[in-house]
Each structure stands twice: as structure tokens, then as C-alpha cells.
Amino acid sequence: MDLKTVIVSAYKLAEEEIKSIEQKFPFVKGTTIENKIDESILAGIIIKSGSRIVDISLLSKLRNLKKLI
């Protein structure tokens, strides 16, 4: 079974950026990667792979900051 990883970003990622993500997040390496564009996240990425979700988007950081205020 081939595991699929979805990387959500505000713009289309270049191949070098995807390779950098694979190095920083080893669980992504060896999976089928799909890059989805969602300009509402403003910047950063959201990685969805299997049961893992890593959200390092600017939108989530702003939401967390709003909760603290």
C-alpha cells in the first residue's frame, strides 16, 4: 500500500522545497506527495501523512496567538 502525503501551502512548492521538507520530516520520504494550494494559510505549510498532521502555517500561529490575547 502506497502512503500518500498532502502538503498544503500558500503557493506551488518547487521541487527543492519538497526535498527540503522530506529532509526535515523523514516520515514524508518514500510517500506519494501531493501539493495542494490554499492561499488562506498565508505562509508556511500543513503536512498530512497517514494519521499525522503537522501544521506550521502562519494562519495556525495567528489563531494560537488570538487565543492567548
Backbone as JSON, one array per atom type, in Angstrom:
{
  "sequence": "MDLKTVIVSAYKLAEEEIKSIEQKFPFVKGTTIENKIDESILAGIIIKSGSRIVDISLLSKLRNLKKLI",
  "N": [[0.84, -1.18, 0.0], [0.6, 2.16, -0.91], [1.6, 4.98, 0.75], [0.15, 8.18, 1.1], [1.02, 11.59, 1.06], [-0.07, 14.78, 1.81], [0.78, 18.03, 1.15], [0.0, 21.1, 2.14], [0.13, 24.35, 0.98], [0.67, 27.93, 0.58], [1.36, 28.57, -1.94], [2.47, 27.03, -5.04], [4.81, 24.55, -4.46], [8.31, 24.37, -5.1], [10.44, 21.82, -6.49], [12.84, 21.63, -5.02], [12.05, 22.68, -2.58], [10.24, 20.77, -1.7], [11.98, 18.59, -1.42], [13.52, 19.57, 0.68], [11.61, 19.6, 2.71], [11.19, 16.84, 2.92], [13.64, 16.1, 4.03], [13.57, 17.39, 6.51], [11.32, 16.32, 7.68], [11.23, 13.22, 8.09], [9.25, 11.18, 7.92], [7.81, 11.74, 5.68], [9.3, 11.08, 3.47], [9.56, 8.79, 0.79], [6.87, 8.54, 0.37], [3.91, 9.14, -1.62], [3.67, 12.32, -2.8], [1.49, 15.04, -2.7], [0.88, 18.31, -3.6], [-1.13, 20.7, -2.38], [-2.75, 23.78, -2.96], [-3.54, 26.46, -0.87], [-4.34, 29.5, -0.34], [-5.27, 30.77, 1.91], [-3.85, 30.02, 4.15], [-1.76, 31.7, 4.32], [1.17, 31.64, 4.82], [3.9, 29.29, 5.25], [3.41, 25.74, 5.91], [1.17, 22.88, 5.83], [1.29, 19.59, 6.73], [-0.02, 16.51, 5.86], [-0.02, 13.24, 6.55], [-0.78, 9.99, 6.5], [-1.88, 9.24, 9.71], [-0.81, 11.47, 10.78], [-0.58, 14.98, 11.33], [0.99, 17.92, 10.66], [1.11, 21.16, 11.42], [2.39, 24.01, 10.46], [1.69, 26.51, 9.67], [1.22, 30.02, 8.98], [-1.33, 30.94, 9.47], [-2.32, 29.17, 11.47], [-0.58, 29.83, 13.54], [-1.3, 32.5, 13.99], [-3.94, 32.11, 14.82], [-3.49, 30.7, 17.22], [-2.16, 32.68, 18.66], [-4.21, 34.56, 18.88], [-5.89, 33.22, 20.63], [-4.48, 33.46, 22.97], [-4.65, 36.1, 23.59]],
  "CA": [[0.0, 0.0, 0.0], [1.39, 3.37, -1.05], [1.15, 6.04, 1.63], [0.05, 9.47, 0.43], [1.24, 12.77, 1.88], [-0.57, 16.03, 1.23], [1.42, 19.21, 1.7], [-0.79, 22.29, 1.82], [0.95, 25.57, 1.03], [0.01, 29.1, 0.01], [1.76, 28.62, -3.35], [3.02, 25.76, -5.52], [6.17, 24.34, -3.98], [9.32, 23.92, -6.05], [10.99, 20.5, -6.17], [13.85, 21.8, -3.96], [11.34, 22.89, -1.32], [9.69, 19.46, -1.3], [13.12, 17.8, -0.94], [13.87, 20.12, 1.98], [10.58, 19.11, 3.63], [11.48, 15.42, 3.14], [14.8, 16.0, 4.92], [13.19, 17.86, 7.85], [10.24, 15.46, 8.17], [11.56, 11.93, 7.47], [8.08, 10.33, 7.67], [7.28, 12.1, 4.35], [10.15, 10.44, 2.45], [9.07, 7.5, 0.3], [5.42, 8.55, 0.16], [3.45, 9.9, -2.79], [3.42, 13.67, -2.31], [0.59, 15.91, -3.45], [0.94, 19.69, -3.11], [-2.38, 21.44, -2.55], [-2.61, 25.21, -2.74], [-4.59, 27.12, -0.1], [-3.78, 30.82, -0.04], [-5.76, 31.25, 3.2], [-2.89, 29.73, 5.23], [-0.87, 32.86, 4.26], [2.57, 31.23, 4.66], [4.16, 28.03, 5.93], [2.83, 24.53, 5.32], [0.47, 21.88, 6.62], [1.63, 18.27, 6.19], [-0.95, 15.45, 6.26], [0.54, 11.97, 6.1], [-1.36, 8.95, 7.36], [-2.61, 9.82, 10.84], [-0.06, 12.65, 11.26], [-0.8, 16.31, 10.78], [1.94, 18.9, 11.17], [0.63, 22.47, 10.95], [3.31, 25.11, 10.75], [1.23, 27.62, 8.82], [1.07, 31.31, 9.65], [-2.72, 31.03, 9.92], [-2.47, 28.48, 12.76], [0.15, 30.61, 14.54], [-2.13, 33.66, 14.3], [-5.09, 31.62, 15.61], [-2.99, 30.4, 18.57], [-1.88, 33.96, 19.29], [-5.51, 35.16, 19.18], [-6.41, 32.53, 21.82], [-3.73, 33.94, 24.13], [-4.96, 37.52, 23.85]],
  "C": [[0.89, 1.25, 0.0], [0.8, 4.47, -0.17], [1.19, 7.38, 0.9], [0.28, 10.58, 1.45], [0.73, 13.99, 1.12], [0.15, 17.17, 1.94], [0.64, 20.42, 1.21], [0.11, 23.51, 1.99], [0.19, 26.71, 0.36], [0.32, 29.26, -1.48], [2.33, 27.26, -3.75], [4.49, 25.65, -5.1], [7.08, 23.87, -5.1], [9.86, 22.57, -5.58], [12.02, 20.58, -5.04], [13.18, 21.98, -2.6], [10.75, 21.58, -0.8], [10.81, 18.57, -0.78], [13.56, 18.27, 0.44], [12.88, 19.64, 3.05], [10.84, 17.64, 3.94], [12.65, 15.23, 4.09], [14.41, 16.38, 6.35], [12.13, 16.98, 8.5], [10.39, 14.08, 7.52], [10.35, 11.03, 7.18], [7.43, 10.62, 6.31], [8.02, 11.35, 3.24], [9.59, 9.06, 2.07], [7.57, 7.43, 0.11], [5.12, 9.3, -1.14], [3.04, 11.27, -2.28], [2.52, 14.44, -3.28], [0.66, 17.3, -2.81], [-0.38, 20.38, -3.43], [-2.15, 22.89, -2.19], [-3.82, 25.74, -1.97], [-4.02, 28.45, 0.38], [-4.21, 31.34, 1.33], [-4.79, 30.94, 4.35], [-1.8, 30.8, 5.31], [0.59, 32.49, 4.0], [2.76, 29.94, 5.45], [3.5, 26.88, 5.22], [2.02, 23.74, 6.34], [0.77, 20.54, 5.95], [0.63, 17.27, 6.75], [-0.44, 14.15, 5.67], [0.06, 10.86, 7.03], [-2.17, 9.6, 8.46], [-1.91, 11.06, 11.4], [-0.5, 13.92, 10.55], [0.18, 17.26, 11.46], [1.53, 20.24, 10.56], [1.61, 23.54, 11.4], [2.99, 26.29, 9.81], [1.12, 28.89, 9.65], [-0.35, 31.46, 10.19], [-2.89, 30.36, 11.28], [-1.73, 29.24, 13.87], [-0.65, 31.84, 14.96], [-3.34, 33.26, 15.14], [-4.66, 31.33, 17.05], [-2.71, 31.69, 19.33], [-3.19, 34.65, 19.71], [-6.1, 34.53, 20.44], [-5.74, 33.04, 23.1], [-4.1, 35.37, 24.53], [-6.3, 37.67, 24.54]]
}
